[in-house]
């Protein structure tokens, strides 16, 4: 479950940086 937590943390940071596309892909993969 640690992996999911880390992915969420990176996803939140990515979204703030303007990487919404990467976050969307990660969410779909999961």
C-alpha positions as CSV (number, residue, x, y, z in Angstrom):
1,X,0.0,0.0,0.0
2,X,3.0,2.2,0.4
3,X,3.4,2.3,-3.4
4,X,-0.2,3.7,-3.7
5,X,0.5,6.4,-1.1
6,X,3.7,7.4,-2.9
7,X,1.9,7.5,-6.3
8,X,-0.9,9.7,-4.8
9,X,1.7,12.1,-3.3
10,X,3.5,12.3,-6.7
11,X,0.2,12.7,-8.5
12,X,-0.9,15.6,-6.3
13,X,2.5,17.3,-6.9
14,X,2.3,16.5,-10.6
15,X,-1.2,18.1,-10.9
16,X,0.1,21.3,-9.2
17,X,3.0,21.4,-11.6
18,X,0.5,21.0,-14.5
19,X,1.0,17.3,-15.2
20,X,-2.7,16.4,-15.2
21,X,-2.2,14.1,-18.1
22,X,0.3,11.9,-16.2
23,X,-2.0,11.8,-13.2
24,X,-5.0,10.8,-15.4
25,X,-3.0,7.9,-17.0
26,X,-1.8,6.7,-13.5
27,X,-5.4,6.7,-12.3
28,X,-6.6,4.7,-15.3
29,X,-3.7,2.3,-14.9
30,X,-4.6,1.7,-11.3
